[in-house]
Amino acid sequence: MHLREWTRLHQRSVYKRRPQEKDSNFMASVSAQTRQTLTSISGLIQANLVSQASVEVTKLIRHLGPQELVLASHDIRNVIEGFQKQRRRDLREELDQRLENVASAPRVSDGTTVRSQVSPASTEHLLSTRVDAMLLELANNHIFKWSPHYRDVVRFIVDSALNEFPDSGSIEAELTLISERFAAHSKTIFGRGYTFQIRRGLTPTVAELKSISGLQAFLDLVVSVYLDRRQSVHSATDAAILWGLTSGMLSGITGGYGAADLGGVAGWQLLAKNPRSWVPPIGFCRGGDLIAFFEEFPACHRDEDLFRALAGTLLAIDRLAHKFYGDDVLLPRLSRMSVQSPVRLDITLAAKRGTRRQDLLVTCFWQGKLQSNQPLTAAQALHAAVVVAALDDRVARWVEHEAVPGIVNTEGHAAELQQIHHLSELIFACLEAQEIRDDAYGAPSVITHNYAGDFPLDDPDFRRQFLVQRHSVKLLLQEFDGNTGIHLWCSVRRSGKTTAAQELADSSGGSVVVTQTMDRVPRYPLQNIFAIRVREAFKAASDLPDDFFAKVVRECALAATAVDSGDSRIVFIIDEYESLFESIDAYLRNDRALKVMVALPLLSQMVDFATRNLLIFMGQRPDAYLVLSAQNQLSPLVRQLSFPLFEHVEGVADSEFSQLLRYVLTEKLPFDTSFAAAVYEETSGHPYLTVNLMVDFCDYLIGNRYRLNEAALNRQQFVDFTRDRLAVAALKRSPHYEFFNGQMAEYLSEQARSDEPWLCAIATTLRTLATKHPKNFTCAFSSYEQWGAPIGVVARMTAARLLTTGAQANFLKDTGGQVSAGVRLLARLAGAAAPKLN
């Protein structure tokens, strides 16, 4: 999307008076509109439209609600830094004056909302004092609203620390106090939340599931903010502040949870049962914070092997970090837990000295002695700098006999402080041997590692740490805030619908957002309640109760949200909705009586629900709900909308898509705006295909011996890659696009013509665009209508209708009389795919 068009579409809504502005004491969040406006202003500055950009910044400063302005103040300052000297000074003064007015405003209560007397804008107070005030308001007014309220507060705290602490003489004391504030907050909200859920009627088992998933969400949120801010840290001082603050928050949150009373059960007990929920984030902690956390962990629940291995490792990393000064930086980049036996934690450190960068991988095993050398050789194949594990005698002899480097045997070290410190000395020696030294500077190194391949594409737990805030999706939901009816959000598979839906909770004003999926996800049973109840209803083969759907929605809201829905409007999202209607069809094929007993009553109840609430179906196909057409009251009411892919604005460096691209390529492969625009032209912001493409691109760089630390990647390099790796012949043998290659082959098969006619027609259209127009994948509508007519027959619709539904599902585009592929890479794959034989 071009900058002027995007700015015109979004700027109008930002300056409307928001509900929170009538109360200057209300802790707001930073709205999706404000985030997008800041992105737009950055684009205006980069396009040298500084006068317009200055006007927009001024409007933002003057019209934002007081607390939203405070939370967004650091981002606004970053934008202001892009102006020339005079404008920069004037805008700074305008922002400072408004913030001063906010800080000095009286803080009164309306009798219903609990508020602190300390404003986050009051810089005369220590940051720890302001943190205490903000956490109090979160606990009392926005409890468990991880996005956007908690996220915005954590961002504000991190940015404030990076701004204020370098000139402070009390960094360590402040970090300790902030950690204690988070511990107290965590203990309060999780204890209070558990009690509230039990009173609402949840069983202890379900309440525990909600509680531990809430802890995981809180920890992942902190890690996500850390990873985002890590990319802009360029000094050892800032690195120490960011790392220390993140460590204090993570250890405080986890320790506070452990101290919480969950219905007579200590939180420590649930931590011991659910290590996967908190161990990966703890990998970002400093050694001292981790030891303090484990010392609070009751011995009856504490995993001594984990304590010994992880504490020794993090203390060694701490010592290594002390060797970095000035502009040199060492920070954790990844912390990932593998649950396949034997369980291990991989911590990747990113080291930078001058222009040189290096990753150091530390692998920790626990849960008993390793009885095979295979895990060690597997870790070494990943180029681990050090492997920390307890070894049995046979494996220990093998390590000694083969003189295997970088192996630290924890066996013989007790989980007590003196021996843990001794263990850390051994680990540090291995790290120091691998770490970049001053005398190691030289020419830029040739790339040998596929950095895009590290992105956790198929690991949803780990992927949450790299979450890009989808403001475009939140705006789509907010556009219909207060509306009722039935909406259908369609998009290509793997386009981020499920992840975005899970992040939508609490983002739509006074509505309660409830997300369920028809896909079976055993690890997240609370997301499958609706699917289970529907299956039970059909298997019961009896008349459906009149309040069945309403009761199930209430049950889902009770189990899957953190608030009491009461009489609030509910936004009920059913992901993978095709499976719902396919299940209905399958049950009716076996027993026609279920049509009048279960199927039609269920559809009618969904219609009744949608007269007072909003029902959203999410999937890939726009025609799956067309069942029982003669009597289906739901079908005529469905309104299809396009689900937004990752948004990008030409020339803007901080769009949703650019953020995703930075996560995928890491700081090792910086890129300019022309490169981002070229990649976007190929994938249109489809996340899964973007990662696939970048893995292919990194392989291309490795094959061409690309040197790291050279100039930022640009459009021409991507064009050269496209010519070499995205030609039909290359795609036919490429291993990087197996999922979509197989999908296109299936949709183009004869079987799909009868089983999936719409998808078959769409895939055929993409294939035709690729073969008839291989340069730009675009043709005039008149040409499309001519060759698309027989294709539309397959889907039992006209070519024009096929185009409309295909465009709304991101498969196609209809722009100014031109028909093109919605995702160019997908059209390439359709053109290269060999249809499946049936």
N, C-alpha and C positions, 0 to 999 in steps of 0.2 A: 504494500500500500504506500502511495506517495505521501510525503509529509503534510502538504497543505490539506489534502482531502482528509487525512486522519485527524489533524488538528481541528478542522471545521466540525467534524462529527462529534468530537469528545469535549471540546472546551466549554460548550454552552451549559452542560449539566453540572459543571464543577462549581459554578458560582451561585447556584441556587441556595437559598438559605436552608440549612439542614436542621433537623429537629434538635440536635444537641446544642445549636448556637443560642437557643433561648436560655440555656443554663450554662454559664461559664465554668461551673465547677464539675461538670459531668465529664468523666474520663472517656473521651471519644476513641475511635480508632481512625487510622488513615484510610480513607475510602479508596475504592478502586478507581474512581474518577480522578482523585487527586494524584494517585500514582501514575496514571496514564497522562495527566497533564504535565507532570514533571518530565516524563519521557518525551512528550511533545516539545517542551521548552528546550530540552537538550538538543533535539533535532533542529529547532529553529536556530540555535546558536551555531551549530555545526554547519548549517546552510548559510551562515552569515546574515540571517534575518534578525539582527540583534535588537532593533527597535521594537519589533513585534514581540520578541522574546522578553524584553524588559517590561513591556506592558503586561504580559501574561504573568510574570513573576509578581509584579505589583498587585495585580488583581488577586492572585493567590494569597499573598500576605494579608491583604485587607479584608478578604471575604471568608477565609476559612474560620471555622469555629475555634475558640481559644485553645481548647485542649488538643484538637486535631492539629492546629498550627504548631503547638509545642512538640507533639510526637513526630511531625514531619519536618521540624526545623533543621535537623542535620542534613536531610536530603535537599532541602531548599538551599542551605548554605553551599552544598556541593555544586548545585546548579549555578548559583551566583558566581562561583569561582571561575566559571567559563567566560565571564564578561571581561571587557577591558577595564582599566584602572578606575576611570571616573564613574562609570555605571556600576561597577562592582562596589565601590565605596558607598554610593547612594543607596543601593539596594540593601547592603549590609546594615546601614543606619536605619532604613525603614523596618527591616526585620527585627533588629535589636530593640527599637522603640516599641513595636507591637508586643514583643515578648516581655519587655519590662512592664508594660501595662497589664499583661496577663498575670505576671508574677505578683503584682501589687494589688490585684483585684481581691475583694473580700471573699472568703470561702464560707458560704452559708449553706444550710441544709434545708431541703423542702419537706423534711419530716418522713420521707419514704426512702431516700437514697443515702447510704452511709458514705461520708466523705472525709478526707484528711484535711487538716489545716495547712498542709505544705504543698505548694504547687511544684510540679516537675520543672517549671521554668525558673524557679527561685535558686539561682546559682550561688547565692550567699550561703545556702545550706549545703552540707556535704552530700555527695552523691548517695552514700549509704542511707542518709536520712530521707532523701527523695525516693529512693528505691523502696524503703519501708512504706512510704505513703502510697506509692503506686501499687504495690502488692496488696496493701490493705483494700484499696478500691477494687482491684481485680477480685479478691476473695469475696467481697461483699456485694459486688454489683455485676461482675462478669465471670463468675466462677466457671472454669473449664472451657471458656470460649477461646480455644487455642488460636484460632484464626478468625478475625484479625487482631483481637484485643491483646492477647498474650504476646503474639509475635511482634506487634508494634512496640509494646513496652520493652521487650528484650532488645529489640533493635535500638531503641532510644537509649537504654542503659549502656549497651556496648559502645555506641557512637559517643555518648557523653564521656565515658571512661577514656576513650582514645583521644578525645579533645582536651579533657581536664587533667588527667593523671600525669602526663609528662612533666607538667609544671608543679606537681604536688609533692610534698615531702612525706606523705603518709600513704603511699601506694599499698604497701602490704597490709597495713591496718584497715584500710578501706576495703580491700579485697576480702579480708577475713570477715568484716562486718556484713558485706553484701552476701557472702556465702551463708552466714548465719541467718540473714533475713530470708533467703530462699528456703533454707531448711525449715524455719518456723512456718513459712507460708505453705510449703509442701505438706507438712504435718497437719496443718489446719484444714486445708481444702480436701485432702484425701480422707481424713477422718470424718469430716463433715459430709462429704459426698457419699461415703459408704452408708452412713446412718440414714441419709436422705433417701437413698435408693431402697434400702430395706423397708423404710416406712412407706414407700410407694408400692411395695408389694413384690419386689424382686426377691428371688431366692438368693441365699448367700453365695451359691456357686456363680450365678450370673453377675451378682454385684462384685465379686472378686475379679471376674473376667473384665468387667467395665473398669474397675479400679486399676488393674495392671496395664490395661491398654491405654488408660489415661496417663499413667506414668510414662509409658513409652512415647506417647505423643508429646508430652512436655519435654522430655529429654531430646527427642529428635528435633523439636523446634529450636532448642538452644544450639544443637550441633549445626542445623541448617543455617542459622544466623552467623555462627562462627565461620562456616565454610564460605559463606558469601563475603564476609568482611576480610577473611584471610587473603583474598585475591588482591586487596589494595594495601596490604601491610608491606612496608619497604624498609623497616629499621628494626634492630634488635629490641629497642625500647618498646615500640608499638607491639612487636610480637610477644614480648613478655606480658604486656598489659592484656592483650586479647586472650592469650593462652591462660594466664592466671585467672582472669575474670570468668572465662568459659569453664575452667576447671572448678572454680569455686561454686558456680551455679549448678553444674552437673553433680558434684559431690554433695552439695547442700540439698538439692531436690531429692536425690536418691536416699541420702541419710534421713531427711525429713520424712520421706515415705516409710522408711523402716521403722521410725519412731511412732508412726501413726497407729491409732487403735482402730482396727477394722472389725468391729463387732466382737471384741474379745480376742481377736487374733492379731498378733503383732505384724506390722508390715514387713519386718525382717523375714518372717516365715514365708510370705508370698514372694519376696525377693529370692529366697533360697530355691523356691519351686520354679521360678521363671527367670533364669539367668539371661535368656536371649533378649529379654525386654530392656535390660540395663547394662549388660557387660559391654556391648559395642560402643555406646556413648562414653562409658567410663574410660575407654582407651584414649580419649582426648584429655584426660586429667593429668595434672602434675603429680609427681610421686608423693609429696608431702600430703596433699589433699586426699590421695587414695589411701594412704596409711591411716590417716585420721578417720576416714570413713570405715575402714575395716576394723579399726580398734573399737568402734561403736557397735559393730556387728556382733550380736551375741554368739559366743563360742558354739552353742548348741545348734545354730543354724549356719554358721560361717563355713565356707568351703576353704579349708586350709591350703589345699594345693593351688587354688585360684589366687588366694591372698599372696602366697609365696612367689609364684611366677609373675603375677602382674605387678606387685609392689616392687620387686627387684628390677623388673624391666623399666617401669616408669621412673624409678629413681636414677637408673642409668641414663635414660633419655634426658632427665633434668640436668644431670652433670654435663652431658654433651651440649645441651643448650647454652650452658654458661661459657662455652668456648666461642660463642658468636657475639660480635660487637659491632657497633656502628651500623653500617648498611647491610651487614650479613644477617641472615634470618634462618632459623630452624623452627618449623612448626609441623605438627601432625597434619597429614593430608587425608588419610583414610583410616578407618578402624572397622574391621569387618570380621564377623564371627561365622565360622563354618560349623554347622551342627552335625555334619557327617562324621562318623566315628573315625579317628579320635577327634574330639572337639578341639578347635583351636581359635585363636584370635590373631589376626594379621593387622599390625599397625604400620602404616607407611608414613615415613617422615620426609618432608620436602626441605632440602637444605639448599641455601643460596649463599655463595660467596662471590662478590663481584658480579660478573656476568655468567659465572658457572652455576649450574643447577644440578642437583643429584637427588635421587630418591633412595632412601634406606628402608628396607623392609625388615621388621622384627616379627617373628612368629612365636607365639606362646602356646604350649600344650599344657593341659591339666587333666584332671579326672583319671589319675593313676599313671603307672609306668607305661612307657611305650615298649611293646614287646616285639616290634618289627622295625627294621630300618627304613621301610617304605615311606612313612610320613616324613622322615628326615630328608630322604632323597627328593621327595616331591617338593618340600619347602626350598631345597637348594636349587631345584629346577626353576623356581620363581626368583632366584638370585637373592634369597634372604641374606641379610648381613649377619644376622644372628638368629639361632633357633634355641628357644628356652623350653626345656622339657625334662621330666623325670624319666630316666632310662633304666631298663632292667639290666642285669649283669651282661647278658649276651650282646645287647645293642651297645652298651657302654664299651665292651671289648672291641666291637666292630669299629666304633668311632676312633678308639685309640689306635687300633691296628692300621686303619686306613688313613690316619691323621686327618680326619675330616675337619675342616676349619669351621669356625663360627658356631659350634655346638656347645651350649652351656647346660650341664647336667644339674638339675635342682635336687636330685636325690642326695640325701645326706644333709640337706639344709632344712632346719626347722622353720616353722612359720612364726619366728620371733625376730624382733627388730635387729639385733646384732647380726644374726645370720643372714637376714634379708639384705642388710647393707653390704655384707661380704659378697653375697650373690650378685648384687648390683655392680660391684667392682669387676667381676668376671664378665658380665654382660657389657659394661662400658668399654672394656678392653677390646672386645670384638667390634663394637660400633666405631670406636676410635680408629681401628685399623682400616675401616672402610670409608671413613668420612673424608670429605674434600679437605685438602691441606693447601696452605698458601703457596707451596712450591709446586702445586699440581696445575696451576693455570697454564693455558696454552690455547691452541686453536679451538674453535667451537667443535663440539663432538658430533659425530654422525649419529642420527637417530637409529636406534636399534630396538626400541620398545614401542608397541602399539598402545599409546595412551588412551585412545578412544575405546580400546578393548577392555579397559578397566571399568568403564561405566557400567553400573549394575542393572543392565537392561531387563534381566529376567529374575531379579531378586527384589520383590516389592518392599521387604523390610529394610534392606540396605538403601534402596532407592529413595526412601523418605528423607534421607539426609541431604539429598540433592534436589529438593523440591523447589521448583520455580513457581512463584505466586502467579496464578492465572487470573489476573484482573479482568481479562476479556470475558472469562466465564462468569465471574461474579457480576459483572455488568449485565450480562445476558439475563441472569436470574433477577437482578435488581430492577431490570426494565419491566418485569411483570410482577413486582412486589405489590401485593394486594389483589392481584388478579386470581381468578378461578378458571377451571377448565382442564382440558387434557392436552398436554404438549408432547411432541415427539422430537427428541434430539437425536439426529442420526449423524454418523461419521464413519469413515474408514476404520477398519480394525486397528487396534493398538495406537489410537490417536490421543490417548490420555483421558478418555471419558470417565473411566472408573476412578482414577486418582483425583481428578478434578471434582467429581461428585462427592467424594469423601471429604474434600476440603471445603465444600460449600456450607457445611453446618455453621449456623450462627452468622451467616453473611447476608441475610435477607431481611433486615429490619426486625419487625416484630414477629415474623413467621418462624415456625419450628421446622427445620429441614431434616427429613428422615431418609436415609439411603439404604436400600436393600438390593440384593443381586440374586438373579436366578441361577447364576453360576455357582457350583458347589465349591465352597472354600472352607474346608474343615478347620483350618487354623483360625478362622474368624467366624465362629458360629452365630454371633449376634447379627451378622449381615445376611444370614440365610433363614431367618425366622419366617418371613413371608413365604418363601419357596417351600419350606417344610409344611406350613399350615395349609397351603394350597394342595400339596400332594396328599396330605392327610384327609382333606375334604373329599377329594376324588376317590381315594381308596375306601372311605367310609361308605360311599355309594348310598347316601341318604340325603333327604332334602336339606339344602343349605340354610342355616339359620339366617333370619332377616338382617341381623346385625353382624354377620360374619366378618365382612371386610372392615367395618369400622372398629371391631374389637381387635382384629389383627394389626391394624394401623396403630392403635393405642398401645398394643403389646410391643410393637417395633419401636415406637417412640419412647416407651418406658425403658426398653433395654438398650437402645442404640444412641440415645441422646443424653445430655447432661442436665437438661432442664425439664420442668414439668410443663407439658403442652397445654394443659388446662383447656381454655376456650380459644386458644390461639389458632390462627390459620396454619394449616400444615402443608408443607411442600413434600409430597411423597414421591421419591425417585425410585423407579424400578429399572435397574441396570440389566443388560442382557435380556431385554424384554421379549426378544424373539422366542426364547425358551419357554416363556409363560404361555404364549399362544400355540406353540408347537406341542407343548404338553397337553393343553386343552384338546387340540386336534387328535393327538394320539389316544387320549382316554376315550374320546367319543367314538373312535374307530372300533374300540373293543366293546363299548357298551353305549348304545345310542340313548338309553334312558338317562344317562348322566347329562345329556343336553339340557333337559328341563329341570333336573334335580340340582345340578351344580353349576354348569357352564353359564347358562343364560342368567340365572340369579346373580352369579359372581360379576358378570359384566354390568348388569343393571345396578348393582351396589357400587361399583366403581364410578359409574356415571353419577349416581346420587352423591357420592363423596366429592366429586369434582364440581358440584354446584356450590359448595362452600369452601373448597380447598383447591390446591393445584396438584394435579397428578402428572408426573413426567415419566415417559417411557424413554429409555436410552438404548441404542443399539446401532446396528449397521444398515439394516434393511428398512425402508419406509413402508413396506406392505405387509408386515408380519401380522398386524392386528386385523387384517381382513379375513376373518373366519366367521362362519355362521351368518353370512351376509344378509340373509332374508330377515333375521330377527335380532341382529346385533345392534343394540342401541348405542353402543360406544363408538363404532367406526365413524359415523358421520361427524362426531364431535372432535376428532383428533386433528390437531393443528401442527403441521411439521415445521420445525425450525432448524436452521443450520447450527451445528455445534462448532464453535471456533477452534481452529488449530492454533498453535503457538503464534501469537501476533508479532508482526515485524513492521517497522516503519523505515523506509529507505533513508540511510544516512544517520540513523539513531543507533548509538552504541549500547544502549541499555534496555532494549526491547525484551519481551519475553523470550523471543527466539535467540537473541544474542546471549542472554543469560544461560539458556540451555547449552548453546554452543560452547561457551566458556567452561561449563561444567564438564562437557564431553572431552574437549581438547586439552584442558588443564592449562596452567600458566606456562607449561613447556612449549606450547604452540600458540602464541598470540596471533591475532588476526586483525585486519582492518575492516572498516565498514563495507568495503567493496567485496571482500571475501564473504562476509555474512550475507550480503544481498545475493551473491551468486549461488550460495548454498540454498538460500530461501527460495530462489527461483526454481530450484530442482525439487525441493521437498515440500514447499508451501507451509512449512512449520510442523509437518508431521513428525512427532518425536522419535518414534521407533525407527522410521526410515532414515531420519537424520543421523541417528547413532549408527545404523548399518552403513550409511554412506561415509561417515567419518572413519569408521573402522577400515573400510576399503581405502579411503584416502590416506590414512596412516600407513597402510601396507604399501601403497604407491610411493609415499615419501621414503620409506625404508628401502624399497627396491631401487630408488633413484639416489640413495645415499645423501638425503637431505641433511644439512647441517643445522643443529639447534642453535639458538641464540643469534640467529641472523634476523633480517628484517621481518616484520609481521607478514603473515600469509596474506596474499591478495587475490583479486579476481582472476588474473591471468594464470596463476598456478592452478586454480580450480578448473579453469577452462581447459588447460593442458591435461589435467587428470580426466576430465569428462571425455575428451577426445580419445584417450587411451583406454579408460576402464569402463565407460558406460555405452560403448558401441554394442550392437546386438550380439556379435560374436563373443565379446568379452563377458557380457552378462549371462550368456548361456552356460559358461563354465565357471562363473564366479561363485564362491562359497559364502558370500556375505549377505545374500538376500533370500535365503532358503525359505523363510516363512511366507513372504509375499510371492515369491516365485511359485511355490507350491499352491498358494491360494489362487493365483491367476490361472494356473494350469487346471485346477479343479473347477473354477467358474466357467472356463471355456470348454469343458467337457460336454458330451451329449447328455450325460446324466443330469448335469446342472440345468439343462434346458427345461427339464420337467420338474426337478426338485427345487431349484433356485432360479426361476426364470428372470427375475429382476437383476440379480447379480450376474447372471449369464449375459444379459443384454448390456449391462454396464461394462463388463470385462471385454465384450466384443467391441463396444464403442471405443474403449481405450486402445485396444489392439489396432483398430482401424485408423485411429488418429496417429498411432505410432508408425504404421506402415505407409499411409498416404501422405503424412506430413511429418517426416522424421526430423526435420530441423527445428521447427517451433511448436509442433504438436497442437496446431491451431488451424481452424478453417472458418470460412464464412458460414453463417447460419443457413443460408440457402443451400450451400453444398452439403452441410450436415443433414439437413432435412431430407435431401434426396437419397443419400446413402444410408441414413439412419432409419428411414421408414421401415424397411424389412427387419431391422434389428429390434425396433420397438414392438413389432408383432410378437416376438418371443416373450416379452414381458406383458403382453396384452395391453399396450398403451401406445399412443402416438409418439413420434420422435420428439415432439415439443414437450410432452409430459415427461418422457424419460429424461430429457435434459433438465427440466425443472427439479425433479426428484433427485437426480444425480448431483446437481449443483448443491442442493440443500444438504446432501450427505458428503460433500467435499470430494466426490469422485470427478466431477466435471465443473467447468466454469462457463458462464454465459455473460460476456462483457462487451457491450456496445456492438451487438450483432456478430461477435466472434465467439466461436465455441472452441474451448481448449480443455486439456486435461487438468483436473483439479490438483493433482500431484503428478508432476511430470515424470518423476522416477517410477511411479506406479504404472504409467503408460508405457514407459520403456520396458518394464518387466512383463507387462501384458504382451508387448510385441515380441519379446524374446522367449516367452513361455511355450512349452510344448503341451497342448491340451491332453489331459488324462484320457487314457483309453478305458472304456467301461465294458 
